[in-house]
Amino acid sequence: MGICTDNALTYLNEIGYNVVRVPRRGINPLDVLGRDGKSLERLGKLSQIWRSSEAVPEERPPEFASAVTGQKTNEMSTSVGLKLLYGILGSLGSAAPKLDFVFADAESIQFTFGDVTYRGVDPFAVGSYLGHGDLSGDGPIFERYFENDEAQTYVITEVLESTSISVEAKDKKSGRIDMQIPVIKQAIGANLSVSSASESSGGVTFSGTVPVVFGFKVFNIAFDGKWRMSGAAPGPGLAFGAGAQPVLISNPGMLNA
């Protein structure tokens, strides 16, 4: 399998999810995101920008995501993979992890998320909430994202989260690299547990106590005489950047595919 830096933005697309480039906490269903040009920004919770005669849709209890748990990402270049790994470890609870020495001879890195759960809201309920309401305010943010034909907005309907991630590394000969578990434990600190992923993989598993979000689904919101929702296919354009936030609704007057 070839190594491509785009893998960091697309490795969940085939199973219907967008990628959080740096997995973290604080991304939730009903978050609203706005895109103006190439920038994705979190605008707030849907209830903050919308008034409706219906109640805010309720989030379903977390469920085990058997279809995602244990699936491997594509192989990523070491530089891209380390950026992703450090972001994940920081969100799981490790303070400024430094593991470059472990991957000094690695050419590629591959990830596996363990014990994945998903949380979400029913799109039907979100559509009804929007259809029986309207924007709740005005000002620069509303003008930029809801009155600008160049902007797009989305609503998050589902997130994937996990408390553990396993990492495998290969050298230029595609040989397995020793993960040096005892040394990694000293470098990571006590906030995370570190263990061997399996004897066959030669990888290492990092586990925390609070789940971090690494994937999400969104619907596009648009106005064509009334507010509507439409599907938004997952892709690299909807991946969160390092400092970016979720994206949520689409510009008035325009229904996007």
Order of alpha helices (4+ residues) and beta strands (2+ residues): alpha-beta-beta-beta-alpha-beta-beta-beta-alpha-beta-beta-alpha-beta-alpha-beta-alpha-beta-beta-beta
